[in-house]
Amino acid sequence: MVCEQKRRENRRLTCRGREGKEWGAAVIKNAIAYVLRKKTRTLIVFVILTLVLSCLYICLSIMRTSENLEQTLYQSSNSSLSITKKDADGYFEISPFAQTDQIKEITQSSPQYEGPARLTNAKAVEGEQAITRDDLTDEFKNLVSIEAGGETDKNVLFSSGTFSLKEGRGIQRGDSDALLVHEEFARKNKLKVNDEIRLEYIDSRNADRKLEERTYKIVGIFSGKKQERYTGLSSDLSENMMFADYASSQKGLGLSENQWIASKITLSCAGPEKMDEAIRKIQELPADWSQYRVDKNTSAFQEAIEAIGGVRHMIGMMTYAIMAGGVVVLSLILILWLRERIYEIGILLSIGVSKVKIVGQFLVELILISIPTSLAAFVVGSLAVRQIAGGLLGADQTASLMTNLPTGAGGVSQLLVFVQSYGVLAAVIAVSVIIASAMILIKKPKEILSQIS
């Protein structure tokens, strides 16, 4: 008896499965026939779905890449932390801060020294100054300003465009006795890349201390004009400013490695969210913090983030507006078309086809149209994202920043964003079909059949 009941139940499930497969095949067959037969309607829906999917892809692409964009902007803005002495223009030994390299939130530590040096085989550029001094001895004439540190391409004077490299290369980590000079200084002294200059550093803490001159090799020539502070010395002028590697500046001051000094230590962090934790760990180092301060140098990054935040909010609002607009437009078009198909709906109901199956066929028809839509929307959307990114970031930044956008080389990321966009489109189609089919779902089959007559 029990075995007989199990056999009947298995036959019933088998029949239901067979009927389900047959119904699914019939729905797809009918949907394909309708889509191919109604070419004008298919074209109209194709255009609408292409526009909606393209806009969704563009919006989600920009939203998706906001974090990568923030990280790239953070790196390109050279945001950092800086340790300085509270006394203006104060020098300090860097040995108490040697352990900053062991802080995991800090990716790079770069001490910087700024001070004067005397030229021994060249002449400083002369220019007008707000202050004229007649009391200068020979020791304080023919001076240049030396800024010694890490890579010059991360120096704010170069990254901001105040100075720009004209010939050769910038100072790089690992350089020794390398020098970057201004083009006006090079022109006056008829110097070129690979020529040598001899400098005699002046110890600002003890000006009477005699130091040995040091020979430098010119590796690059730059141009530009910075905001100058006049004290009556030739080293005040931008044309007499030079960039050198940090180690050679300390050797030029005659200091052993455990005595090296700096006017500032620049610390690069892995990201803006790690800065506060890095500051907390820095201030735990065994140093007299009554004499030092730690500052964030993020003004350029914050300005860029505010602009990106505004764009992100606008894109988010546009995404919701596109979804709502897509639902409204598709629903209105489908309502009009379903009224014309009331006879077809009535026939299907009269032969026992359920409402859910009828609505399912309408849904399949739109999904079939959306498949070729995907290719067109992908091409249009990819081109549009590049154009929009170029407009937002500027031509100079686009080339370097576009590698972080989904439309760059990251094919997996690009595909993932498009799949998400298509998923949203599928949801829009489903909602539109349900809204447009409300008259079928609400009314009884007799009421629908009475409309035909």
C-alpha positions as CSV (number, residue, x, y, z in Angstrom):
1,M,0.0,0.0,0.0
2,V,2.8,2.4,1.0
3,C,4.8,1.4,-2.1
4,E,1.8,2.2,-4.3
5,Q,1.4,5.6,-2.8
6,K,5.0,6.4,-3.4
7,R,4.8,5.3,-7.0
8,R,1.7,7.6,-7.5
9,E,3.5,10.5,-5.9
10,N,6.6,9.9,-8.1
11,R,4.5,9.8,-11.2
12,R,2.7,13.0,-10.2
13,L,6.1,14.8,-9.6
14,T,7.4,13.5,-12.9
15,C,4.3,14.7,-14.8
16,R,4.6,18.1,-13.1
17,G,8.3,18.3,-14.1
18,R,7.5,17.4,-17.7
19,E,4.7,19.9,-17.8
20,G,7.0,22.6,-16.4
21,K,9.6,21.9,-19.0
22,E,7.0,21.9,-21.8
23,W,5.6,25.2,-20.5
24,G,9.0,26.8,-20.3
25,A,9.9,25.7,-23.8
26,A,6.5,27.0,-25.1
27,V,6.9,30.4,-23.3
28,I,10.4,30.9,-24.8
29,K,9.1,29.8,-28.3
30,N,6.1,32.2,-28.1
31,A,8.3,35.0,-26.8
32,I,10.8,34.7,-29.6
33,A,8.0,34.6,-32.2
34,Y,6.4,37.7,-30.7
35,V,9.7,39.6,-30.5
36,L,10.6,38.8,-34.2
37,R,7.1,39.5,-35.5
38,K,6.6,42.9,-33.8
39,K,9.8,44.5,-35.1
40,T,8.8,48.1,-34.5
41,R,7.8,47.5,-30.8
42,T,11.0,45.4,-30.3
43,L,13.1,48.3,-31.7
44,I,11.5,50.8,-29.4
45,V,12.0,48.6,-26.3
46,F,15.6,47.9,-27.5
47,V,16.4,51.6,-27.6
48,I,14.8,52.2,-24.2
49,L,16.6,49.3,-22.5
50,T,19.9,50.3,-24.1
51,L,19.6,53.9,-22.7
52,V,18.7,52.7,-19.3
53,L,21.4,50.0,-19.1
54,S,24.1,52.4,-20.4
55,C,23.2,55.0,-17.9
56,L,23.1,52.5,-15.0
57,Y,26.5,51.1,-16.1
58,I,28.0,54.6,-16.2
59,C,26.7,55.5,-12.8
60,L,27.6,52.3,-11.1
61,S,31.1,52.4,-12.7
62,I,31.8,55.8,-11.3
63,M,30.3,54.8,-7.9
64,R,32.3,51.6,-7.8
65,T,35.6,53.3,-8.5
66,S,35.2,56.1,-5.9
67,E,37.4,54.2,-3.3
68,N,40.1,53.5,-5.9
69,L,39.9,57.1,-7.1
70,E,40.2,58.4,-3.5
71,Q,43.3,56.2,-3.0
72,T,44.9,57.4,-6.3
73,L,44.1,61.0,-5.4
74,Y,45.6,60.5,-2.0
75,Q,48.9,59.2,-3.6
76,S,49.0,61.8,-6.3
77,S,48.4,64.7,-3.8
78,N,51.5,63.6,-1.8
79,S,49.5,63.7,1.4
80,S,51.7,63.0,4.4
81,L,52.5,63.6,8.0
82,S,55.3,65.9,9.1
83,I,57.4,66.1,12.2
84,T,58.8,69.6,12.9
85,K,60.2,71.5,15.8
86,K,57.9,74.0,17.4
87,D,60.6,76.7,17.1
88,A,60.4,78.4,13.8
89,D,63.1,77.2,11.4
90,G,64.4,74.9,14.1
91,Y,66.7,72.0,13.3
92,F,66.6,68.8,15.3
93,E,68.4,65.4,15.3
94,I,66.5,62.6,13.6
95,S,67.8,59.8,15.8
96,P,64.8,59.9,18.2
97,F,62.5,59.2,15.3
98,A,64.4,56.3,13.8
99,Q,61.7,53.9,14.9
100,T,59.1,55.5,12.6
101,D,60.1,53.0,10.0
102,Q,58.8,50.2,12.2
103,I,55.3,51.7,12.4
104,K,53.2,49.6,10.0
105,E,50.9,52.5,9.0
106,I,53.9,54.4,7.7
107,T,55.2,53.4,4.3
108,Q,58.1,55.8,4.0
109,S,60.1,58.1,6.2
110,S,62.0,61.0,4.5
111,P,64.0,63.5,6.6
112,Q,64.5,66.9,4.9
113,Y,67.1,69.6,5.4
114,E,66.9,73.2,4.3
115,G,69.8,75.5,4.7
116,P,72.3,77.8,2.9
117,A,75.5,76.9,1.1
118,R,78.2,79.0,-0.5
119,L,79.1,78.5,-4.2
120,T,82.9,78.2,-4.8
121,N,83.1,77.7,-8.5
122,A,79.9,79.5,-9.8
123,K,78.0,82.7,-9.4
124,A,74.6,83.1,-7.8
125,V,71.8,84.8,-9.8
126,E,71.3,88.5,-8.9
127,G,67.9,90.0,-8.6
128,E,65.8,92.7,-7.0
129,Q,64.8,92.2,-3.4
130,A,62.5,94.0,-1.0
131,I,65.5,94.2,1.4
132,T,68.9,95.6,0.6
133,R,71.8,94.9,3.0
134,D,75.2,96.6,3.0
135,D,76.5,94.8,6.1
136,L,77.0,91.4,4.4
137,T,80.5,90.0,4.7
138,D,82.1,87.8,2.0
139,E,80.9,84.7,3.9
140,F,77.3,85.6,3.3
141,K,77.6,86.5,-0.3
142,N,77.1,84.2,-3.3
143,L,74.8,82.0,-1.3
144,V,72.3,79.4,-2.6
145,S,69.5,77.6,-0.7
146,I,69.7,73.9,-0.5
147,E,66.7,71.7,0.0
148,A,67.8,68.1,0.6
149,G,65.4,65.2,1.0
150,G,64.0,62.2,-0.9
151,E,62.5,62.1,-4.4
152,T,61.8,65.5,-5.8
153,D,58.8,64.3,-7.7
154,K,57.0,64.0,-4.3
155,N,58.1,67.4,-3.3
156,V,55.1,69.8,-3.1
157,L,56.9,72.4,-5.2
158,F,57.1,70.0,-8.1
159,S,53.8,68.1,-7.6
160,S,51.9,71.4,-7.4
161,G,53.4,72.7,-10.6
162,T,55.4,75.6,-9.0
163,F,58.6,74.0,-10.3
164,S,58.8,71.8,-13.4
165,L,61.7,69.6,-14.6
166,K,63.1,70.9,-17.9
167,E,66.1,68.7,-18.5
168,G,67.6,65.5,-17.0
169,R,65.9,63.9,-14.0
170,G,64.9,64.6,-10.5
171,I,66.5,63.5,-7.2
172,Q,65.8,59.9,-6.4
173,R,66.3,57.7,-3.4
174,G,69.7,56.3,-3.3
175,D,71.4,59.2,-5.1
176,S,74.7,60.4,-3.8
177,D,76.0,64.0,-4.4
178,A,73.2,64.6,-6.9
179,L,72.0,68.2,-7.5
180,L,69.0,69.8,-9.3
181,V,69.5,73.5,-10.3
182,H,67.3,76.3,-11.8
183,E,67.5,77.0,-15.5
184,E,68.4,80.7,-14.9
185,F,71.3,79.7,-12.7
186,A,72.4,77.1,-15.2
187,R,72.2,79.7,-18.0
188,K,74.2,82.3,-16.2
189,N,77.0,79.9,-15.4
190,K,76.7,78.0,-18.7
191,L,76.1,74.7,-17.0
192,K,74.4,71.7,-18.3
193,V,73.4,68.2,-17.0
194,N,76.3,66.2,-15.8
195,D,78.4,69.3,-15.0
196,E,79.8,69.6,-11.5
197,I,79.3,72.3,-8.8
198,R,81.3,72.8,-5.6
199,L,79.4,73.9,-2.5
200,E,80.5,74.8,1.0
201,Y,77.7,74.3,3.5
202,I,77.0,76.9,6.2
203,D,76.0,75.5,9.6
204,S,73.1,77.7,10.6
205,R,73.5,76.6,14.3
206,N,77.2,77.7,14.2
207,A,77.9,80.1,11.3
208,D,81.6,80.4,12.4
209,R,82.2,76.7,11.9
210,K,84.3,76.1,8.8
211,L,83.2,73.2,6.7
212,E,84.8,71.5,3.7
213,E,83.4,72.1,0.3
214,R,81.6,69.2,-1.5
215,T,81.4,68.4,-5.2
216,Y,78.0,67.8,-6.7
217,K,76.9,66.5,-10.1
218,I,74.0,68.2,-11.8
219,V,71.4,65.5,-12.7
220,G,68.6,67.9,-13.7
221,I,67.5,71.4,-14.5
222,F,64.1,72.9,-13.4
223,S,62.2,76.1,-14.0
224,G,59.5,78.0,-12.1
225,K,59.1,80.7,-9.4
226,K,58.0,80.1,-5.8
227,Q,56.8,82.5,-3.2
228,E,60.0,84.1,-1.9
229,R,60.8,85.3,1.6
230,Y,63.3,88.2,1.5
231,T,66.1,88.6,4.0
232,G,68.6,90.4,1.7
233,L,70.6,87.2,0.8
234,S,71.0,85.8,-2.7
235,S,69.7,82.5,-1.4
236,D,66.2,84.1,-1.1
237,L,65.7,83.9,-4.9
238,S,64.0,80.9,-6.6
239,E,66.8,81.0,-9.2
240,N,69.3,80.2,-6.5
241,M,67.4,77.3,-5.0
242,M,68.9,73.8,-5.4
243,F,67.7,70.3,-4.6
244,A,70.1,67.7,-3.3
245,D,70.0,64.2,-1.7
246,Y,69.7,64.2,2.0
247,A,72.7,62.1,2.9
248,S,75.2,64.3,1.0
249,S,73.8,67.4,2.8
250,Q,74.6,65.8,6.2
251,K,78.1,64.8,5.1
252,G,78.5,68.4,3.8
253,L,77.7,69.6,7.3
254,G,80.4,67.3,8.6
255,L,78.0,65.2,10.7
256,S,78.3,61.5,11.6
257,E,75.2,59.4,10.8
258,N,74.0,59.4,14.5
259,Q,74.2,63.3,14.4
260,W,72.2,63.9,11.3
261,I,69.7,66.8,11.6
262,A,66.6,67.8,9.7
263,S,64.2,70.8,9.5
264,K,61.3,68.4,8.9
265,I,60.6,64.6,8.6
266,T,58.0,63.7,6.1
267,L,56.1,60.4,6.7
268,S,53.9,58.8,4.0
269,C,51.0,56.7,5.2
270,A,49.3,53.8,3.4
271,G,45.9,55.7,3.3
272,P,44.1,58.7,4.8
273,E,42.2,56.4,7.3
274,K,45.6,55.3,8.8
275,M,46.9,58.7,9.6
276,D,45.3,59.1,13.1
277,E,46.6,55.7,14.2
278,A,50.1,56.6,12.8
279,I,50.1,59.9,14.7
280,R,49.2,58.1,18.0
281,K,52.1,55.6,17.5
282,I,54.5,58.4,16.6
283,Q,53.7,60.3,19.7
284,E,54.5,57.2,21.8
285,L,58.1,57.3,20.6
286,P,60.7,58.3,23.3
287,A,61.1,62.0,22.3
288,D,60.5,65.3,24.2
289,W,57.1,66.1,22.6
290,S,57.1,69.5,24.3
291,Q,59.5,70.5,21.5
292,Y,58.0,68.8,18.5
293,R,54.7,68.6,16.6
294,V,53.1,66.3,14.2
295,D,50.9,67.7,11.4
296,K,48.8,66.4,8.6
297,N,49.6,67.6,5.1
298,T,46.3,66.7,3.4
299,S,44.9,70.1,2.2
300,A,45.2,69.2,-1.5
301,F,43.7,65.7,-0.9
302,Q,40.8,67.1,1.1
303,E,39.9,69.6,-1.6
304,A,39.9,66.8,-4.2
305,I,37.8,64.5,-1.9
306,E,35.2,67.2,-1.4
307,A,34.9,67.5,-5.2
308,I,34.7,63.7,-5.6
309,G,32.1,63.5,-2.7
310,G,29.9,66.0,-4.5
311,V,30.2,64.0,-7.8
312,R,29.4,60.7,-5.9
313,H,26.3,62.2,-4.4
314,M,25.1,63.5,-7.7
315,I,25.8,60.1,-9.4
316,G,23.9,58.3,-6.7
317,M,20.9,60.6,-7.2
318,M,21.1,60.0,-10.9
319,T,21.2,56.3,-10.5
320,Y,17.9,56.3,-8.5
321,A,16.4,58.7,-11.0
322,I,17.3,56.4,-13.9
323,M,15.8,53.4,-12.2
324,A,12.6,55.3,-11.4
325,G,12.4,56.8,-14.9
326,G,13.0,53.4,-16.5
327,V,10.2,51.8,-14.5
328,V,7.8,54.6,-15.4
329,V,8.6,54.6,-19.1
330,L,8.6,50.9,-19.5
331,S,5.4,50.5,-17.5
332,L,3.5,53.1,-19.6
333,I,4.6,51.5,-22.8
334,L,3.8,48.0,-21.6
335,I,0.3,49.1,-20.4
336,L,-0.5,50.4,-23.9
337,W,0.8,47.3,-25.5
338,L,-1.0,45.0,-23.1
339,R,-4.3,46.7,-24.0
340,E,-3.8,45.8,-27.6
341,R,-3.0,42.2,-26.5
342,I,-6.2,41.8,-24.4
343,Y,-7.6,39.4,-27.0
344,E,-4.5,37.2,-26.8
345,I,-4.6,37.3,-23.0
346,G,-8.3,36.3,-23.0
347,I,-7.6,33.3,-25.3
348,L,-4.8,32.1,-23.0
349,L,-7.0,32.4,-20.0
350,S,-9.9,30.6,-21.7
351,I,-7.7,27.6,-22.4
352,G,-6.6,27.4,-18.8
353,V,-3.2,29.2,-18.8
354,S,-2.6,30.8,-15.4
355,K,-2.0,34.5,-14.9
356,V,1.4,33.9,-13.6
357,K,2.4,32.1,-16.8
358,I,1.0,34.9,-19.0
359,V,3.0,37.5,-17.0
360,G,6.0,35.3,-17.2
361,Q,5.8,35.3,-21.0
362,F,5.8,39.1,-21.0
363,L,8.8,39.1,-18.7
364,V,10.7,36.6,-21.0
365,E,10.0,38.8,-24.0
366,L,11.7,41.8,-22.4
367,I,14.6,39.7,-21.2
368,L,15.1,38.4,-24.7
369,I,15.3,41.9,-26.0
370,S,17.7,42.9,-23.2
371,I,20.3,40.3,-24.3
372,P,21.4,42.1,-27.5
373,T,20.9,45.4,-25.6
374,S,23.7,44.3,-23.3
375,L,26.4,44.5,-26.0
376,A,25.3,47.9,-27.2
377,A,25.1,49.3,-23.7
378,F,28.5,47.9,-22.8
379,V,30.2,49.6,-25.7
380,V,28.3,52.9,-25.2
381,G,28.8,52.9,-21.5
382,S,32.5,52.2,-21.6
383,L,33.2,55.1,-24.0
384,A,31.0,57.4,-21.9
385,V,32.8,56.5,-18.6
386,R,36.1,57.4,-20.1
387,Q,34.8,60.7,-21.4
388,I,33.2,61.6,-18.1
389,A,36.3,60.6,-16.1
390,G,38.4,62.8,-18.5
391,G,36.1,65.7,-17.8
392,L,36.2,65.3,-14.1
393,L,39.9,64.6,-13.6
394,G,41.4,66.6,-16.4
395,A,43.5,65.4,-19.4
396,D,46.8,65.2,-17.4
397,Q,45.4,63.0,-14.6
398,T,43.1,60.8,-16.7
399,A,45.9,58.6,-18.2
400,S,47.3,57.7,-14.8
401,L,44.0,57.5,-12.9
402,M,42.0,55.5,-15.5
403,T,43.9,52.4,-14.7
404,N,41.9,52.3,-11.5
405,L,38.5,52.6,-13.2
406,P,36.6,49.6,-14.3
407,T,37.0,50.6,-17.9
408,G,40.7,50.2,-17.6
409,A,42.7,47.1,-17.8
410,G,40.8,45.3,-15.0
411,G,38.6,43.1,-17.1
412,V,37.2,41.3,-14.1
413,S,36.2,44.5,-12.3
414,Q,34.7,45.8,-15.6
415,L,32.6,42.7,-16.0
416,L,31.5,42.7,-12.4
417,V,30.2,46.2,-12.6
418,F,28.3,45.4,-15.8
419,V,26.7,42.3,-14.4
420,Q,25.5,44.4,-11.4
421,S,24.1,47.0,-13.9
422,Y,22.3,44.3,-15.8
423,G,20.9,42.9,-12.5
424,V,19.4,46.3,-11.7
425,L,18.0,46.5,-15.2
426,A,16.4,43.0,-14.7
427,A,14.8,44.3,-11.5
428,V,13.5,47.4,-13.4
429,I,12.0,45.1,-16.1
430,A,10.4,42.9,-13.5
431,V,8.8,45.8,-11.6
432,S,7.6,47.3,-14.9
433,V,6.0,44.1,-16.0
434,I,4.2,43.6,-12.7
435,I,2.9,47.2,-12.7
436,A,1.8,47.0,-16.3
437,S,0.2,43.5,-15.7
438,A,-1.8,44.7,-12.7
439,M,-5.0,44.7,-14.6
440,I,-4.5,41.0,-15.4
441,L,-3.5,40.1,-11.8
442,I,-6.3,42.0,-10.2
443,K,-9.2,41.2,-12.5
444,K,-10.9,37.8,-12.7
445,P,-10.7,35.8,-15.9
446,K,-14.4,36.4,-16.6
447,E,-13.9,40.2,-16.4
448,I,-11.0,40.0,-18.9
449,L,-13.0,37.8,-21.3
450,S,-16.0,40.1,-21.1
451,Q,-13.8,43.0,-22.3
452,I,-13.1,41.1,-25.5
453,S,-16.8,40.8,-26.3
